[in-house]
Amino acid sequence: MNPLIKTTQRVADYGEVLTPPHIVKAMLDLVAQEADRIDSRFLEPACGTGNFLIEVLQRKLRVVEKRYRRSQLDYERYAVVAVSSLYGIDILEDNAEECRQCLYETFDAAYTALYGDKTKTACRESVRYLLKRNIVHGDALSLQTVGENPQPIVFGEWSLVNGSLLKRRDFAFHEMVQQASMRELPLFSDLGEEVFIPEPVKEYPPVHFLELAHAFADEL
């Protein structure tokens, strides 16, 4: 059985071929400085089961552990920030769900290995909520969700403020892509150049990082 192909029919219908781990690692090594930065944001528009995002999360969590393992609260805070920085879209619902689950298991394995029975349910719930929001069953070409009632894809930007609070701002993905393309300006620049700065469609009051699932329970 080919581990890079789920079924030949999926290859024919969707061109689905999973990227092998050694290629994932080699590609991310080319942007290692960003992949190792806890709050750097990554979007995979055809995320599949999460091969790239899992590797990015593993790298980020190693940095979090190295810096903050002596303080469980600090580790939890920055591990949640690391998860919040990852975004994915996949046209196949089972892929999106598997990606969420694999990312959660990656976080949970690292978290449990460090703190055992001192781990917190609230931290796990925050991570599950973020993955539900950030990994979307959608079409990166139409820029909409997939289902009976397609909607424009909206991503939340999560920024750490005032210690343990996360500030959420929602952005319409189609506006970010279309306006950036029309203006021919990059979304990000490390060279001091002019960049396109999108406007959020909605902003929320800051929420403690351990209370995300409770604060946004109506979305689950």
C-alpha positions in Angstrom: 0.0 0.0 0.0 1.4 3.4 -1.0 1.5 5.6 2.2 1.3 8.8 0.0 -2.0 7.8 -1.6 -5.3 7.1 0.2 -7.1 5.8 -2.9 -6.5 6.0 -6.6 -10.0 7.5 -7.0 -9.0 10.4 -4.8 -5.9 10.9 -6.9 -8.1 11.0 -10.0 -10.8 13.2 -8.6 -8.7 15.6 -6.5 -5.0 15.1 -7.4 -4.4 14.0 -3.8 -0.9 12.8 -3.1 0.5 13.3 0.4 4.0 14.8 0.8 6.5 12.4 2.3 8.1 13.5 5.6 11.6 13.9 4.3 10.5 16.4 1.7 8.4 18.2 4.3 11.4 18.6 6.6 13.7 19.6 3.7 11.3 22.3 2.6 10.7 23.7 6.1 14.5 23.8 6.7 14.6 26.4 3.9 12.4 28.7 6.1 13.7 27.4 9.5 13.9 30.8 11.0 10.1 31.3 10.6 9.2 27.7 11.3 10.9 27.9 14.6 9.3 31.3 15.6 6.5 30.6 18.0 4.0 33.2 16.7 4.9 33.1 13.0 1.7 32.3 11.0 1.5 29.5 8.5 -1.3 28.8 6.0 -1.5 25.5 4.1 -4.2 26.0 1.4 -4.3 22.3 0.6 -3.4 20.9 4.0 -4.4 17.3 3.5 -3.9 15.4 6.7 -1.5 18.0 8.0 2.0 16.8 7.1 3.4 20.4 6.8 1.5 21.9 9.7 2.4 19.0 12.0 6.1 19.5 11.3 5.8 23.2 11.9 3.9 22.6 15.2 6.6 20.1 16.4 9.3 22.7 15.7 7.4 25.5 17.5 6.7 23.2 20.5 10.3 22.3 20.8 11.1 26.0 21.1 8.3 26.5 23.6 9.6 23.6 25.7 13.2 24.9 25.6 12.2 28.4 26.7 9.3 27.8 29.1 9.2 24.3 30.4 10.1 25.4 34.0 6.8 27.3 34.2 3.7 25.3 33.3 1.6 28.4 32.8 4.1 30.0 30.4 4.4 26.7 28.5 0.7 26.5 28.1 0.4 30.1 27.1 3.0 29.9 24.3 1.9 26.4 23.2 -1.6 27.8 22.6 -0.1 30.7 20.7 1.9 28.2 18.6 -1.3 26.3 17.7 -3.2 29.5 17.0 -0.6 30.5 14.4 -1.4 27.5 12.1 -4.1 27.6 9.4 -5.2 25.0 6.9 -7.8 24.5 4.2 -8.8 21.2 2.6 -11.6 20.4 0.1 -12.1 16.9 1.7 -13.8 16.9 5.0 -12.1 13.7 6.3 -8.7 15.3 5.6 -9.6 18.5 7.5 -10.8 16.4 10.5 -7.7 14.2 10.4 -5.5 17.2 10.2 -7.2 18.7 13.3 -6.8 15.4 15.2 -3.2 14.9 14.2 -2.3 18.5 15.3 -4.1 18.0 18.6 -2.3 14.7 19.2 1.0 16.4 18.5 0.3 19.1 21.1 -1.2 16.7 23.6 1.8 14.3 23.4 4.3 17.1 24.1 2.1 18.6 26.8 1.5 15.3 28.6 5.1 14.3 28.4 6.1 17.4 30.3 3.4 17.7 32.9 1.6 14.4 33.3 -1.4 14.6 35.7 -0.8 18.3 36.2 -2.1 19.0 32.7 -5.3 21.1 32.4 -8.5 20.2 30.6 -9.0 23.9 29.8 -5.8 24.1 27.9 -6.7 21.1 25.8 -10.1 22.6 25.2 -8.6 25.9 24.0 -6.4 23.9 21.6 -9.3 21.9 20.2 -11.3 25.1 19.7 -8.4 26.8 17.8 -8.0 23.8 15.6 -11.7 23.7 14.8 -11.6 27.4 13.8 -8.2 27.4 12.0 -8.5 24.2 10.0 -11.3 24.7 7.5 -13.2 22.3 5.3 -13.2 24.6 2.3 -12.0 25.2 -1.3 -8.9 27.4 -1.6 -9.8 28.2 -5.2 -13.4 29.4 -4.6 -12.3 30.8 -1.2 -15.4 29.4 0.4 -16.3 26.6 2.8 -17.6 23.3 1.4 -21.1 22.1 2.2 -24.8 22.7 1.7 -24.5 26.4 2.3 -21.0 27.6 1.3 -19.8 30.7 3.0 -16.7 32.9 2.5 -13.8 31.5 4.5 -13.0 33.6 7.5 -9.8 33.2 9.6 -9.2 34.5 13.1 -6.0 36.2 13.9 -4.9 35.5 17.4 -2.5 37.9 19.1 -1.1 37.7 22.7 -1.9 40.9 24.7 -1.5 41.8 28.3 0.2 38.6 29.4 -2.3 35.8 29.2 -5.0 37.4 27.0 -5.6 36.6 23.3 -7.0 39.2 21.0 -9.1 37.8 18.1 -9.6 39.6 14.8 -11.5 37.9 12.0 -10.5 38.4 8.4 -12.3 37.4 5.2 -9.9 35.2 3.3 -11.2 36.3 -0.1 -10.7 40.0 0.7 -7.1 39.3 1.8 -6.3 37.4 -1.4 -8.1 39.6 -3.9 -7.1 43.0 -2.5 -3.5 42.0 -2.1 -3.5 40.8 -5.7 -5.2 44.0 -7.0 -2.7 46.2 -5.2 0.3 44.0 -6.1 1.5 44.4 -2.6 2.7 41.5 -0.4 0.9 40.6 2.8 4.2 40.4 4.7 7.6 42.0 4.2 10.8 41.8 6.2 12.5 44.4 4.0 10.8 47.5 5.2 8.7 47.7 2.0 5.1 48.9 1.7 2.7 46.0 2.5 -1.0 45.4 2.2 -2.8 45.5 5.5 -6.3 44.0 5.4 -9.2 45.3 7.5 -10.8 42.9 9.9 -14.5 42.0 9.5 -14.9 41.7 13.2 -12.9 42.2 16.4 -13.5 40.7 19.8 -12.5 41.6 23.4 -9.4 39.9 24.7 -10.0 36.5 26.3 -7.8 34.5 28.6 -6.0 31.8 26.6 -7.5 29.1 28.9 -11.0 30.3 28.4 -11.3 30.3 24.6 -13.6 27.3 24.3 -15.9 28.8 26.9 -15.9 32.3 25.5 -16.7 31.1 22.0 -18.8 28.1 22.9 -21.6 29.1 20.6 -19.3 28.4 17.6 -18.5 24.8 18.6 
